[in-house]
Structure formats: C-alpha cells, structure tokens
Amino acid sequence: MERLNGRTAVTEVDVRQRIILAVLEIIGEGGVAAVTNRRIASRAGVSLGSVTYHFRSQHELLRESLRHFVAEETRRFTDLAEQHRDENLSLEQASALVGQVASSTGFDNEHIAPFELYIQAGRDPRLRAAAAECFAAYDRLAAQILSALGVPDAERAAGTTVALIVGLQLRRLATGSTVDELADGLLLLIEGTAPRPRRRPARTVVRRGTGG
C-alpha cells in the first residue's frame, strides 16, 4: 500500500496479489471449475476489469496462483530452516519439526488449492511447466535441508522426500489422519538414506596347538 495525501492507495501489486489470493480461496472451496472472473472480482474486492487487466486468461490466473503459493511456502520453510540451522538437529528432531509445522498450518482453502491445481495440471498440459517449476523449488529446498542434516546424496533423495510429504499431506486431507504419520514416514525415509557404520570383519583367532 502507498499513502497519498494522507490516504491509502491500493497499488497494482496489491490488486494483483488480492486477485491471486481470491483465486486460491475459490479453488479451495469449489475446485478449478468454480473460478470465474466475476467471482474473483467479488472475493478480491476489485473491479471486473482489474481481473482481465492483470490476467489475460484463466490459464494465466491458475499458473500464477500456483507459483505464488509455492513461493510463499518455500520462503516460509527456508526461514524456518535458517532459524534452526545452528542447532545441530538430529534426524528425529528435524522430522518432528516438519510435523509440527504441517500440523500448525492446517488445511484452509488456500492450502487445499494446490492439490486441485496439481490435478488440473494432469488435465491441462499448459499448467505442467508451472507445476514442474513448483516441485523443482520444493526439491531444491529439501536438498538444502537434507544436506545440512548430513544426509548423503541429498539432491537425489530430495525428490522422494518431497513426494512423501505431499503424498502424506494429501492422505491427511482425505482421511483426517494425524500429523504423526508424516513425521514417522519422513524419519523412516531419511534414516534409510543415512550412512550406516561399516561392520568390521570378525577377527579369526588362530590357536596354536601345544606340544605333548
């Protein structure tokens, strides 16, 4: 917001963001099919012309809304990782922390919307590039965190870790399961990639015979 002559002016950036947030809320409530320019304008509190001015098509609306959500989520998790970077968290503590964050987030309409958009990307090839960008951003963040935890080949494990988290979050959404499943599953995966101490070969004891 900018202030002009003591009044608060809504900038173009503010309008664009309000439209995007409105799109995410509408998708979370009624799916992609519920998205109309008139409904967006009403929810965002902007004119109908503002919607078409900032976004030329529904495809662009969906694409930018997905990108916005993932950018905000990765920024939030990056900040969280920075806060705990010097604490030398164990694998168990890190997994529990992810579970706590997931539990506190909840499933409001804004957080349901990405699942709808990922499914829509399966139907609409034009959204797949944006979906791929979003998962790549999650993969990079996961690789950084796994590397900090001492997980070997963190980049290779990142995609599987992200897939596990997204899948278990979808399971939570669909079944109402507890966040403990997320923390336990993440710990199992990370422990499976952690280096295991090599066993030393058993020493063969040669006994010398005693002369009679």
C-alpha atoms as an extended CHARMM CRD file, in Angstrom:
* protein
*
       212  EXT
         1         1  MET       CA              0.0000000000        0.0000000000        0.0000000000  PROA      1               0.0000000000
         2         2  GLU       CA              1.1090000000        3.5780000000       -0.6740000000  PROA      2               0.0000000000
         3         3  ARG       CA             -0.1040000000        6.6970000000        1.1050000000  PROA      3               0.0000000000
         4         4  LEU       CA             -1.0740000000        9.7260000000       -0.9830000000  PROA      4               0.0000000000
         5         5  ASN       CA             -2.1720000000       12.9590000000        0.7300000000  PROA      5               0.0000000000
         6         6  GLY       CA             -2.9540000000       11.0350000000        3.8960000000  PROA      6               0.0000000000
         7         7  ARG       CA             -4.9880000000        8.4200000000        2.0490000000  PROA      7               0.0000000000
         8         8  THR       CA             -4.0670000000        4.8180000000        1.4740000000  PROA      8               0.0000000000
         9         9  ALA       CA             -3.7970000000        3.9450000000       -2.2040000000  PROA      9               0.0000000000
        10        10  VAL       CA             -4.0360000000        0.3970000000       -3.4710000000  PROA      10              0.0000000000
        11        11  THR       CA             -1.0790000000       -0.3090000000       -5.7630000000  PROA      11              0.0000000000
        12        12  GLU       CA             -1.1700000000       -2.5350000000       -8.8150000000  PROA      12              0.0000000000
        13        13  VAL       CA              0.8940000000       -5.1020000000       -6.8940000000  PROA      13              0.0000000000
        14        14  ASP       CA             -1.7170000000       -5.1430000000       -4.1190000000  PROA      14              0.0000000000
        15        15  VAL       CA             -4.5350000000       -5.6530000000       -6.6070000000  PROA      15              0.0000000000
        16        16  ARG       CA             -2.6880000000       -8.4760000000       -8.3360000000  PROA      16              0.0000000000
        17        17  GLN       CA             -1.9840000000      -10.2260000000       -5.0300000000  PROA      17              0.0000000000
        18        18  ARG       CA             -5.5890000000       -9.8410000000       -3.8700000000  PROA      18              0.0000000000
        19        19  ILE       CA             -6.7490000000      -11.4370000000       -7.1000000000  PROA      19              0.0000000000
        20        20  ILE       CA             -4.3280000000      -14.3540000000       -6.6640000000  PROA      20              0.0000000000
        21        21  LEU       CA             -5.3800000000      -14.9490000000       -3.0490000000  PROA      21              0.0000000000
        22        22  ALA       CA             -9.0190000000      -14.8320000000       -4.1170000000  PROA      22              0.0000000000
        23        23  VAL       CA             -8.3350000000      -17.4460000000       -6.7960000000  PROA      23              0.0000000000
        24        24  LEU       CA             -6.6990000000      -19.7680000000       -4.2630000000  PROA      24              0.0000000000
        25        25  GLU       CA             -9.6330000000      -19.3970000000       -1.8650000000  PROA      25              0.0000000000
        26        26  ILE       CA            -12.1860000000      -20.0750000000       -4.5890000000  PROA      26              0.0000000000
        27        27  ILE       CA            -10.2960000000      -23.1390000000       -5.8380000000  PROA      27              0.0000000000
        28        28  GLY       CA            -10.0230000000      -24.4570000000       -2.2790000000  PROA      28              0.0000000000
        29        29  GLU       CA            -13.7700000000      -24.0640000000       -1.8240000000  PROA      29              0.0000000000
        30        30  GLY       CA            -15.1170000000      -25.3490000000       -5.1170000000  PROA      30              0.0000000000
        31        31  GLY       CA            -12.2960000000      -26.5550000000       -7.3290000000  PROA      31              0.0000000000
        32        32  VAL       CA            -10.9680000000      -25.0610000000      -10.5440000000  PROA      32              0.0000000000
        33        33  ALA       CA            -14.4290000000      -25.1530000000      -12.1500000000  PROA      33              0.0000000000
        34        34  ALA       CA            -15.6350000000      -22.5900000000       -9.5970000000  PROA      34              0.0000000000
        35        35  VAL       CA            -13.1970000000      -19.9380000000      -10.8280000000  PROA      35              0.0000000000
        36        36  THR       CA            -14.9320000000      -17.1470000000      -12.7620000000  PROA      36              0.0000000000
        37        37  ASN       CA            -13.8300000000      -13.5580000000      -13.2810000000  PROA      37              0.0000000000
        38        38  ARG       CA            -16.9750000000      -12.2250000000      -11.6310000000  PROA      38              0.0000000000
        39        39  ARG       CA            -16.4830000000      -14.4110000000       -8.5520000000  PROA      39              0.0000000000
        40        40  ILE       CA            -12.8160000000      -13.4430000000       -8.3450000000  PROA      40              0.0000000000
        41        41  ALA       CA            -13.6300000000       -9.7320000000       -8.5410000000  PROA      41              0.0000000000
        42        42  SER       CA            -16.2480000000      -10.0680000000       -5.8100000000  PROA      42              0.0000000000
        43        43  ARG       CA            -13.9530000000      -12.0390000000       -3.4940000000  PROA      43              0.0000000000
        44        44  ALA       CA            -10.9360000000       -9.7920000000       -4.0760000000  PROA      44              0.0000000000
        45        45  GLY       CA            -12.9320000000       -6.5790000000       -3.7960000000  PROA      45              0.0000000000
        46        46  VAL       CA            -11.7540000000       -5.2660000000       -7.1650000000  PROA      46              0.0000000000
        47        47  SER       CA            -13.4530000000       -4.3360000000      -10.4090000000  PROA      47              0.0000000000
        48        48  LEU       CA            -14.1450000000       -6.9500000000      -13.0560000000  PROA      48              0.0000000000
        49        49  GLY       CA            -11.8920000000       -5.0260000000      -15.4100000000  PROA      49              0.0000000000
        50        50  SER       CA             -8.9790000000       -5.3220000000      -12.9680000000  PROA      50              0.0000000000
        51        51  VAL       CA             -9.0800000000       -9.1120000000      -13.2370000000  PROA      51              0.0000000000
        52        52  THR       CA             -8.8350000000       -9.1130000000      -17.0350000000  PROA      52              0.0000000000
        53        53  TYR       CA             -6.2630000000       -6.2970000000      -16.9460000000  PROA      53              0.0000000000
        54        54  HSD       CA             -3.8290000000       -8.2360000000      -14.7670000000  PROA      54              0.0000000000
        55        55  PHE       CA             -4.5460000000      -11.7070000000      -16.1500000000  PROA      55              0.0000000000
        56        56  ARG       CA             -5.3570000000      -12.2450000000      -19.8100000000  PROA      56              0.0000000000
        57        57  SER       CA             -6.7120000000      -15.7820000000      -19.3980000000  PROA      57              0.0000000000
        58        58  GLN       CA             -7.8360000000      -18.2830000000      -16.7990000000  PROA      58              0.0000000000
        59        59  HSD       CA             -4.7570000000      -20.3470000000      -17.5840000000  PROA      59              0.0000000000
        60        60  GLU       CA             -2.5480000000      -17.4240000000      -16.5650000000  PROA      60              0.0000000000
        61        61  LEU       CA             -4.6010000000      -16.9640000000      -13.4030000000  PROA      61              0.0000000000
        62        62  LEU       CA             -4.1790000000      -20.6050000000      -12.3750000000  PROA      62              0.0000000000
        63        63  ARG       CA             -0.4950000000      -20.6690000000      -13.2620000000  PROA      63              0.0000000000
        64        64  GLU       CA              0.3970000000      -17.5280000000      -11.3170000000  PROA      64              0.0000000000
        65        65  SER       CA             -1.7080000000      -18.5660000000       -8.3320000000  PROA      65              0.0000000000
        66        66  LEU       CA              0.1580000000      -21.8670000000       -8.0680000000  PROA      66              0.0000000000
        67        67  ARG       CA              3.5130000000      -20.1240000000       -8.4100000000  PROA      67              0.0000000000
        68        68  HSD       CA              2.5630000000      -17.6160000000       -5.7340000000  PROA      68              0.0000000000
        69        69  PHE       CA              1.5300000000      -20.3020000000       -3.2520000000  PROA      69              0.0000000000
        70        70  VAL       CA              4.7240000000      -22.3230000000       -3.6970000000  PROA      70              0.0000000000
        71        71  ALA       CA              6.9190000000      -19.2130000000       -3.4960000000  PROA      71              0.0000000000
        72        72  GLU       CA              5.3320000000      -18.2980000000       -0.1580000000  PROA      72              0.0000000000
        73        73  GLU       CA              5.6230000000      -21.8500000000        1.1860000000  PROA      73              0.0000000000
        74        74  THR       CA              9.2750000000      -22.2630000000        0.1920000000  PROA      74              0.0000000000
        75        75  ARG       CA             10.0670000000      -18.8660000000        1.7050000000  PROA      75              0.0000000000
        76        76  ARG       CA              8.4000000000      -19.9100000000        4.9580000000  PROA      76              0.0000000000
        77        77  PHE       CA             10.2810000000      -23.2080000000        5.1510000000  PROA      77              0.0000000000
        78        78  THR       CA             13.5550000000      -21.5270000000        4.1770000000  PROA      78              0.0000000000
        79        79  ASP       CA             13.1360000000      -19.0680000000        7.0520000000  PROA      79              0.0000000000
        80        80  LEU       CA             12.3740000000      -21.9750000000        9.3780000000  PROA      80              0.0000000000
        81        81  ALA       CA             15.4880000000      -23.8340000000        8.2590000000  PROA      81              0.0000000000
        82        82  GLU       CA             17.5880000000      -20.7060000000        8.8290000000  PROA      82              0.0000000000
        83        83  GLN       CA             16.2110000000      -20.3110000000       12.3420000000  PROA      83              0.0000000000
        84        84  HSD       CA             17.3110000000      -23.8410000000       13.2820000000  PROA      84              0.0000000000
        85        85  ARG       CA             20.4710000000      -24.0350000000       11.1750000000  PROA      85              0.0000000000
        86        86  ASP       CA             22.8970000000      -23.7530000000       14.1010000000  PROA      86              0.0000000000
        87        87  GLU       CA             21.0210000000      -26.0790000000       16.4390000000  PROA      87              0.0000000000
        88        88  ASN       CA             22.5120000000      -29.3150000000       15.0530000000  PROA      88              0.0000000000
        89        89  LEU       CA             19.1170000000      -31.0010000000       14.9720000000  PROA      89              0.0000000000
        90        90  SER       CA             19.0380000000      -34.7710000000       14.9170000000  PROA      90              0.0000000000
        91        91  LEU       CA             17.0540000000      -36.5790000000       12.2370000000  PROA      91              0.0000000000
        92        92  GLU       CA             14.3210000000      -37.2740000000       14.7830000000  PROA      92              0.0000000000
        93        93  GLN       CA             14.1140000000      -33.6160000000       15.8310000000  PROA      93              0.0000000000
        94        94  ALA       CA             14.0510000000      -32.3960000000       12.2250000000  PROA      94              0.0000000000
        95        95  SER       CA             11.2650000000      -34.8210000000       11.2990000000  PROA      95              0.0000000000
        96        96  ALA       CA              9.2610000000      -33.8120000000       14.3520000000  PROA      96              0.0000000000
        97        97  LEU       CA              9.7330000000      -30.1400000000       13.4610000000  PROA      97              0.0000000000
        98        98  VAL       CA              8.3390000000      -30.7010000000        9.9630000000  PROA      98              0.0000000000
        99        99  GLY       CA              5.3760000000      -32.4630000000       11.5320000000  PROA      99              0.0000000000
       100       100  GLN       CA              4.7730000000      -29.5660000000       13.9090000000  PROA      100             0.0000000000
       101       101  VAL       CA              4.8370000000      -27.0700000000       11.0380000000  PROA      101             0.0000000000
       102       102  ALA       CA              2.4350000000      -29.1940000000        8.9920000000  PROA      102             0.0000000000
       103       103  SER       CA              0.1090000000      -29.5340000000       11.9700000000  PROA      103             0.0000000000
       104       104  SER       CA              0.0580000000      -25.7930000000       12.6650000000  PROA      104             0.0000000000
       105       105  THR       CA             -0.6000000000      -24.9540000000        9.0220000000  PROA      105             0.0000000000
       106       106  GLY       CA             -3.9330000000      -26.7490000000        8.7800000000  PROA      106             0.0000000000
       107       107  PHE       CA             -5.9710000000      -27.2340000000        5.6310000000  PROA      107             0.0000000000
       108       108  ASP       CA             -7.6650000000      -23.9580000000        4.8610000000  PROA      108             0.0000000000
       109       109  ASN       CA             -8.8670000000      -23.2060000000        1.3410000000  PROA      109             0.0000000000
       110       110  GLU       CA             -5.5430000000      -21.6910000000        0.3450000000  PROA      110             0.0000000000
       111       111  HSD       CA             -3.7060000000      -24.9150000000        1.2550000000  PROA      111             0.0000000000
       112       112  ILE       CA             -6.2460000000      -27.1740000000       -0.4180000000  PROA      112             0.0000000000
       113       113  ALA       CA             -5.9910000000      -25.2370000000       -3.6860000000  PROA      113             0.0000000000
       114       114  PRO       CA             -2.5330000000      -26.5340000000       -4.7560000000  PROA      114             0.0000000000
       115       115  PHE       CA             -3.7610000000      -30.1360000000       -4.7250000000  PROA      115             0.0000000000
       116       116  GLU       CA             -6.5690000000      -29.0940000000       -7.0700000000  PROA      116             0.0000000000
       117       117  LEU       CA             -4.0800000000      -27.2810000000       -9.2980000000  PROA      117             0.0000000000
       118       118  TYR       CA             -1.6950000000      -30.2530000000       -9.4700000000  PROA      118             0.0000000000
       119       119  ILE       CA             -4.5960000000      -32.4450000000      -10.5830000000  PROA      119             0.0000000000
       120       120  GLN       CA             -5.6350000000      -29.7970000000      -13.0960000000  PROA      120             0.0000000000
       121       121  ALA       CA             -2.0970000000      -29.8610000000      -14.4830000000  PROA      121             0.0000000000
       122       122  GLY       CA             -2.6920000000      -33.5160000000      -15.2880000000  PROA      122             0.0000000000
       123       123  ARG       CA             -5.6520000000      -32.4560000000      -17.4330000000  PROA      123             0.0000000000
       124       124  ASP       CA             -4.1870000000      -29.2510000000      -18.8590000000  PROA      124             0.0000000000
       125       125  PRO       CA             -0.6600000000      -29.5570000000      -20.3120000000  PROA      125             0.0000000000
       126       126  ARG       CA             -0.2930000000      -25.7680000000      -20.2010000000  PROA      126             0.0000000000
       127       127  LEU       CA             -0.0770000000      -25.9280000000      -16.4000000000  PROA      127             0.0000000000
       128       128  ARG       CA              2.5440000000      -28.6610000000      -16.2810000000  PROA      128             0.0000000000
       129       129  ALA       CA              5.5320000000      -26.3520000000      -16.7200000000  PROA      129             0.0000000000
       130       130  ALA       CA              4.4020000000      -24.2840000000      -13.7260000000  PROA      130             0.0000000000
       131       131  ALA       CA              3.7860000000      -27.4470000000      -11.6740000000  PROA      131             0.0000000000
       132       132  ALA       CA              7.2650000000      -28.7050000000      -12.5940000000  PROA      132             0.0000000000
       133       133  GLU       CA              8.7670000000      -25.3640000000      -11.5170000000  PROA      133             0.0000000000
       134       134  CYS       CA              6.9710000000      -25.6250000000       -8.1910000000  PROA      134             0.0000000000
       135       135  PHE       CA              8.1800000000      -29.1430000000       -7.4560000000  PROA      135             0.0000000000
       136       136  ALA       CA             11.7050000000      -28.1370000000       -8.5090000000  PROA      136             0.0000000000
       137       137  ALA       CA             11.5920000000      -25.3180000000       -5.9330000000  PROA      137             0.0000000000
       138       138  TYR       CA             10.4940000000      -27.7790000000       -3.2460000000  PROA      138             0.0000000000
       139       139  ASP       CA             13.2380000000      -30.2030000000       -4.3450000000  PROA      139             0.0000000000
       140       140  ARG       CA             15.9420000000      -27.5360000000       -4.0390000000  PROA      140             0.0000000000
       141       141  LEU       CA             14.7770000000      -26.6000000000       -0.5540000000  PROA      141             0.0000000000
       142       142  ALA       CA             14.6050000000      -30.2500000000        0.5200000000  PROA      142             0.0000000000
       143       143  ALA       CA             18.1120000000      -30.8600000000       -0.8060000000  PROA      143             0.0000000000
       144       144  GLN       CA             19.4660000000      -27.9470000000        1.2190000000  PROA      144             0.0000000000
       145       145  ILE       CA             17.8210000000      -29.1620000000        4.4140000000  PROA      145             0.0000000000
       146       146  LEU       CA             18.8270000000      -32.8080000000        3.8970000000  PROA      146             0.0000000000
       147       147  SER       CA             22.3930000000      -31.7640000000        3.1640000000  PROA      147             0.0000000000
       148       148  ALA       CA             22.5000000000      -29.7190000000        6.3760000000  PROA      148             0.0000000000
       149       149  LEU       CA             21.3100000000      -32.8220000000        8.2540000000  PROA      149             0.0000000000
       150       150  GLY       CA             24.2260000000      -34.7860000000        6.8500000000  PROA      150             0.0000000000
       151       151  VAL       CA             22.1620000000      -36.9610000000        4.5170000000  PROA      151             0.0000000000
       152       152  PRO       CA             24.4270000000      -38.2600000000        1.7290000000  PROA      152             0.0000000000
       153       153  ASP       CA             23.3980000000      -37.6660000000       -1.8870000000  PROA      153             0.0000000000
       154       154  ALA       CA             20.8420000000      -35.1390000000       -0.6540000000  PROA      154             0.0000000000
       155       155  GLU       CA             19.8840000000      -33.9750000000       -4.1340000000  PROA      155             0.0000000000
       156       156  ARG       CA             18.9560000000      -37.4850000000       -5.1640000000  PROA      156             0.0000000000
       157       157  ALA       CA             16.8540000000      -38.0100000000       -2.0360000000  PROA      157             0.0000000000
       158       158  ALA       CA             15.1350000000      -34.6110000000       -2.2860000000  PROA      158             0.0000000000
       159       159  GLY       CA             12.5200000000      -35.5330000000       -4.8760000000  PROA      159             0.0000000000
       160       160  THR       CA             11.4680000000      -38.6410000000       -2.9790000000  PROA      160             0.0000000000
       161       161  THR       CA             11.2790000000      -36.6610000000        0.2550000000  PROA      161             0.0000000000
       162       162  VAL       CA              9.0510000000      -34.0150000000       -1.3270000000  PROA      162             0.0000000000
       163       163  ALA       CA              6.8450000000      -36.7020000000       -2.8840000000  PROA      163             0.0000000000
       164       164  LEU       CA              6.4570000000      -38.3720000000        0.5140000000  PROA      164             0.0000000000
       165       165  ILE       CA              5.4840000000      -35.1280000000        2.2280000000  PROA      165             0.0000000000
       166       166  VAL       CA              2.9870000000      -34.1480000000       -0.4820000000  PROA      166             0.0000000000
       167       167  GLY       CA              1.5080000000      -37.6520000000       -0.5410000000  PROA      167             0.0000000000
       168       168  LEU       CA              1.1270000000      -37.8620000000        3.2270000000  PROA      168             0.0000000000
       169       169  GLN       CA             -0.3560000000      -34.3680000000        3.3360000000  PROA      169             0.0000000000
       170       170  LEU       CA             -2.9100000000      -35.4620000000        0.7470000000  PROA      170             0.0000000000
       171       171  ARG       CA             -3.6390000000      -38.5210000000        2.8750000000  PROA      171             0.0000000000
       172       172  ARG       CA             -4.1520000000      -36.2750000000        5.9190000000  PROA      172             0.0000000000
       173       173  LEU       CA             -6.5130000000      -34.0950000000        3.9190000000  PROA      173             0.0000000000
       174       174  ALA       CA             -8.5410000000      -37.0560000000        2.6300000000  PROA      174             0.0000000000
       175       175  THR       CA             -8.6550000000      -39.1970000000        5.7830000000  PROA      175             0.0000000000
       176       176  GLY       CA             -8.1040000000      -36.8210000000        8.6790000000  PROA      176             0.0000000000
       177       177  SER       CA             -5.0930000000      -38.8390000000        9.8400000000  PROA      177             0.0000000000
       178       178  THR       CA             -2.7260000000      -37.3430000000       12.3720000000  PROA      178             0.0000000000
       179       179  VAL       CA              0.4570000000      -35.4910000000       11.5970000000  PROA      179             0.0000000000
       180       180  ASP       CA              2.4090000000      -38.2490000000       13.3850000000  PROA      180             0.0000000000
       181       181  GLU       CA              2.2610000000      -40.3070000000       10.1850000000  PROA      181             0.0000000000
       182       182  LEU       CA              4.0460000000      -37.5170000000        8.3480000000  PROA      182             0.0000000000
       183       183  ALA       CA              6.8320000000      -37.2200000000       10.9180000000  PROA      183             0.0000000000
       184       184  ASP       CA              7.2420000000      -41.0200000000       11.1840000000  PROA      184             0.0000000000
       185       185  GLY       CA              7.2710000000      -41.5290000000        7.4170000000  PROA      185             0.0000000000
       186       186  LEU       CA              9.7890000000      -38.7450000000        6.9060000000  PROA      186             0.0000000000
       187       187  LEU       CA             12.0540000000      -40.1730000000        9.5910000000  PROA      187             0.0000000000
       188       188  LEU       CA             11.9090000000      -43.6520000000        8.0370000000  PROA      188             0.0000000000
       189       189  LEU       CA             12.8610000000      -42.2560000000        4.6510000000  PROA      189             0.0000000000
       190       190  ILE       CA             15.7280000000      -40.1260000000        5.9130000000  PROA      190             0.0000000000
       191       191  GLU       CA             17.0880000000      -42.8940000000        8.1170000000  PROA      191             0.0000000000
       192       192  GLY       CA             17.0490000000      -45.1780000000        5.1010000000  PROA      192             0.0000000000
       193       193  THR       CA             19.3350000000      -42.7950000000        3.2200000000  PROA      193             0.0000000000
       194       194  ALA       CA             21.6840000000      -42.1450000000        6.1460000000  PROA      194             0.0000000000
       195       195  PRO       CA             25.0930000000      -43.8260000000        6.0510000000  PROA      195             0.0000000000
       196       196  ARG       CA             25.3770000000      -46.9300000000        8.1360000000  PROA      196             0.0000000000
       197       197  PRO       CA             28.5320000000      -47.7250000000       10.0500000000  PROA      197             0.0000000000
       198       198  ARG       CA             30.5460000000      -50.4080000000        8.3990000000  PROA      198             0.0000000000
       199       199  ARG       CA             30.9150000000      -53.6050000000       10.2940000000  PROA      199             0.0000000000
       200       200  ARG       CA             34.4130000000      -54.6490000000       10.9740000000  PROA      200             0.0000000000
       201       201  PRO       CA             35.2180000000      -58.1130000000        9.7240000000  PROA      201             0.0000000000
       202       202  ALA       CA             35.3500000000      -60.6590000000       12.5030000000  PROA      202             0.0000000000
       203       203  ARG       CA             38.8530000000      -61.4610000000       13.5540000000  PROA      203             0.0000000000
       204       204  THR       CA             39.8280000000      -65.0540000000       13.1920000000  PROA      204             0.0000000000
       205       205  VAL       CA             41.5920000000      -66.3060000000       16.2480000000  PROA      205             0.0000000000
       206       206  VAL       CA             44.1940000000      -68.9410000000       15.4370000000  PROA      206             0.0000000000
       207       207  ARG       CA             45.0430000000      -71.0960000000       18.3500000000  PROA      207             0.0000000000
       208       208  ARG       CA             48.3630000000      -72.7230000000       18.3550000000  PROA      208             0.0000000000
       209       209  GLY       CA             48.4970000000      -76.3320000000       19.3620000000  PROA      209             0.0000000000
       210       210  THR       CA             50.5560000000      -77.2670000000       22.3830000000  PROA      210             0.0000000000
       211       211  GLY       CA             53.1860000000      -79.9350000000       22.0640000000  PROA      211             0.0000000000
       212       212  GLY       CA             52.7520000000      -83.1800000000       24.1030000000  PROA      212             0.0000000000
